[in-house]
Amino acid sequence: GSAGAKGGVNTPETPEHAPDSTSAGAAEWRQAFAAAVEWYHAQLDTEIPDHTASGEHPDRPTTARDYFTGVRGWGSSTLDEKRLGYAPAGGGLRDYLESEGFEPPAIRATGLFTEDLRPLWRGRYVFPYFDADGEPVYAIARVTGGRGGGAAGYDGHPEDYLPGKYAKLAHTKEYVQASEPIYGTATLEHGEPVVITEGMADAISAHAAGIPCLSPVTTKFKKAHHDPLRALLAKYGVPRVYIIQDNDPPATELADGEWWEALETRQVAPGIDGALRTADYLESEGYEVRVAVPPSPAAEKVDFDDYLT
C-alpha cells in the first residue's frame, strides 16, 4: 500500500486472490465511490460501541458527529458540505453497494477494499476529497485515537488494523482506478489568493471560514503534484499564495560521538521545511509566496485549525 498522510499506511497484507476477468469503467467506479461517500456520511450518528461505557475507550465521542462538532468544532453545515462520515468497525459498505447494483470490479476500483473485498477502514472517521466540480473522487480516514489502529498495537479502535493516524485509499493497487488529488480544489476562486496548509482539519476550518485553501495533507506536496498545483493556480489566476504550517519547534537529536557532536538542532521544523520547498518551487514558477506560522503564545504547538478555532 501507499504511505498515508503523516505516516499512515493504507492497506494490510492481503492473500492471493484472482481478480475478476472484467474491469470497471470510469463512470461505474465513480458512481460506486460517490455512493460509498454517502453511506459513510449516513453513519454520522451511528453509535461507536468502543466509545461507550462497555468499550475500551469510553472517554471518546460516542458518534462521529460528536467528534466532528464537539472535538473539531465544525458546524452541521460543514459536516454536510464536506460529506464527513464514519466507517463502522462492523462493515456493511460492501452489502450496501451490492444492493445498489454495483458489481465487484466497480467496488474494488474505488480503493475502499482489499482485493478480496474486505473493507480497508474499520472504526475510522472519513474525510472525502472533491474535484473542481464538487464530485467526490478520493478520501482518507482518521484513527479514533491519536496514533494508529488499535489492532496494529496503537491506540485506535480495536478492529482497526491500519497503523497510521491517517489511512488513504488503496490507490497503488492495480485493480483501483482512484488516484490521489490535491485536497481543496473546489474552494478556489478566480483572482483570489489561496492558503496552503498541511493538515486536513486545517483546510476544512479554513473552508468553513470562507478561505480558499489547498492541502497536501502532509508537510509538503509530492513532486507528482507540482504540475497539477501550478496548473490549478494558473487556471484560477491566483495572485498570491500563503503557506501556513504548524507552529512546531525544530527537532533536536542525540547522536553518538564526542560530546560536542552529540546534540544536533535543526534550523526549522519539518512543516516549515516542507513549506519552504513548496515556496521555492512556486516562486520559480513566478508566483508570489508568503510562508507563515500561527502565533504560539504559550510555546505550545499551534496549527492553522487551532488558530481559526
N, C-alpha and C positions, 0 to 999 in steps of 0.2 A: 504493500500500500504506500501511498504518498505521505509525506510528512504533514501533520496537521498544524494549524496555527499555533504559534508559540510552543512548538514541540509535540503536538498531538500526532497520533497515527490513526489512519482511517479504517483499517481493516485487520482482523486477526488472520492467522493462518487458516486456510480453507482446504478441505480434502479435494482430491482429484474428482472432477465431475465433468462429464461430457456436455458441452453446451448444445442448445438446440441447433438444428440444421438451418433454421431461418433466423434472420436478424430483424430488429425493429427499425422502422423508418423514423425519420426525424420528427414527423408530426406525432407518431404514436408515443414515443418515449417522452416527448414534451408534454403531451396530454396526460400521460401517466404521472409524470413528475408534478404537474400542476394539481392533479387530484390528490397526490400524496401530501403536498403542502397544505391543502385544505383539510385533509384528515388530521394532520398534526395540529393544525390550528383549532380544530374542533375538540382537541383533548386538553385545552387550557384549564378546564375546570374538573378534569379527572383527578380523583384523589390519588396521591402517591403514598401507597401503604408504608414504604420505607421511612416516610417522614411523619408518621403518626406515632401515638404513644407505644404501640406494639412493635414499631420498626427499629432499625439500627440508628436512625438519625432523626429523632423526634424534635430536634431543635430547628429543623429546616422547614421552609414553607410547604404546606400540605398540598398545594396545587401549583402548577406553572404560572397561573395568573397571579397568585400571591407573590411568587418570586419576581415576576416582571414588574408588578406595580409596587409591591412593598419593599423589595430589596433594591431594584433598579430605579424605581421612582417614575416609571413611564405610565402615561395615562392610557385608558382603554382605547382611545382613538389611535394611538401609536401601535398598540398590540394588533389592532385590526388592519391598519395600513401596512405594517410590516409582515403581517400574517405569521407572527411569532407563535410557536407551538411547543408541543411536548411529545416525545417518543416514549410511550409506556413500556415498562420492562416486560410486560406480558405479550408484546407484539400486537397483531391484529391488522397491520397495514397490508400485508400480502392478501389476506382474505378479503379486505375491502376492495383492493384494486382488481382482484379476480372477479368479485361480484359486480364491478363496474364494467366488466368485459375486456380487461386488458390481459394479453397473453404473456407467458413467461419471458420471451425475448424483450418485450417493452418494459416489463417490470425490472428485469436485470439491468437494462440500459440506463435506468435512472441513476444507478450508482448507490442506491439506498440499501442494497442487499449483497450478500456474498453470491458466488456463482451457483450454489445450491439453494438459493432463495431464503437464506436466513437473514433477518434484519440486522443491519450494522449497529443501529442505535437502540439501546435499551436503557430507559431511565435517564434520558438527557433532554435538555432544553434545546429547541430547534430554532435556528435563525436562517430564513431564506434569503437568497440574493435575487435581484430582479434586473432584467435588461433595460435598455433605454425606453422600451415600450411598456414597461411595467409588468412584464410577464416573468414568472418565476423560472429560473434557469439553473440554480445551484443552491446549496445550503451547507451550513456547518452546525454541529451540535455541541453544546457545552455540558460538561460534567456537573452534577448537582453539588459536588464538593468544591474544593479549590485546586486539586492537583490532577486527579485521573480516576479511572474507573475502580470501583471497589473490588471487583473480581480480578483486577490487574494488580492488586496489592496496595492501592492508594486509598482515597477517601470518598469515592463516588458511590453510586447505587450498587448494591452487591451483585446485581445482574449485569452491570455494565463492565464488559471485558476489554474496553479500549483504554490504553494507558494515558493518553494525552488529555489535557484540560479541554482542548477543543479537538473535534474529530471532523474530518472532511468526508465528502463522498468518495467512493472507490473509483475516482476518475482515471486512475492509471491502468485499470483493468481493460483487457481487450473487448470485453462484452459491454462496456459502459460507453455511452455516447455523450454524457455530460462532460463539460470541461470547466475549469475554474476561471471565472471572470474577475473583473475588478468590482469591489463592492461599492455601491452608492451611485452608479452611473445615472440612474433615473432621477437624481436630485439636481443634476447640473442645470444651470440656467444661462441662456445666451448673454454674453457680455459681463457676467458676474464673476467675482473672484471665487476661488474654491479652497476649502481646507482639506488637507490630507492628514489623517491621524491614524495611529497604529492599531487601535482596538475596535472590534465590532460594536461594543457598547458605547464607546466614544462617538462613533459615527452616528449611531441611532439617536443619541442625545442631541447631537448637532442637527440632525434632520428634524427632530421634534422642535428645536428652537428656530427652524427656518433657515438653517445654514447649509448651502450646498457643500457636500463633504464626500470624499472618496477615502477608501481604506484598503491597504494590502492585507489587513487582519493579521499583521505581524509588524516587525520593526521597519521593514522596507519592501519595496516592490522587487520581485524577482525579475531577472533580465527579460524573460519571456513576456512580461507585461509592459516593458518600456515603450515599445512601439504602439501598442493599444492605448497606453496612457497619453502619449504625445498626440495621437490621432484624436482622442476624446477632447483634450484641451484645445486643439486646433478647431475641431468641429463646433465647439461652443464659444470660441473666441474669448477664452479665459484670459483676463489681463494680468492677474497676479495669483500666485499660489502661496498659501500659508501652510507650512508643515508644522503641526503641533504634536509633540510627542510626550510620553510620560515623563514626569519630573523625577527621575531616578538618580541617585548618586552614582558616580563611577565606581566600578568594582575594584576591589583590591585582591591580590592573590599572593599566597605564600609559596615560595619556590625553594628547592634545595640549593645549597651553595654557601658562599661566605655570607656573613651577617649583613654586609652592605648590599648584597644581591638578593636577599631573602624576600623583601617586600616590593611588590610592583603595583603601582596605582595607575589605572588607565586614565587618559585625558577626559574621556566622555563616556556616558552610559551607552549601552547597546542601542537604545532607541534614538539617541541623538546621532550616534554613528550612522545608523540607517538613514536618518533624516538628511544628514549631510551628503550621503551617497546619492540619494534621490534628488536632492537640490542641485548637486553637481551635474547630474545628467540633464535635468530640466533647464538649468542655466546654459548648458552647452547647446541646447536646442532653442535658445533665445527667449526663454521665459523669465519673468521677474519672480524671484522666490524669497520668502522670509521664513526663517526657522525659529521656533519659539517653544517654550515650555510653560505650563501654568505655574503661577506662584505657589510656593510651598512655605507658608508662614510658620508651620510647626516643625519644619525639617523632616516631614514625612513624605512618602511617595504620594504624588497627586497626578492623576491623569485628566484628560480633557473632559471625560464623563463626570468626574468628581467636581471639577471646576464649574461646569454648566449646572450641575445639580445644586 
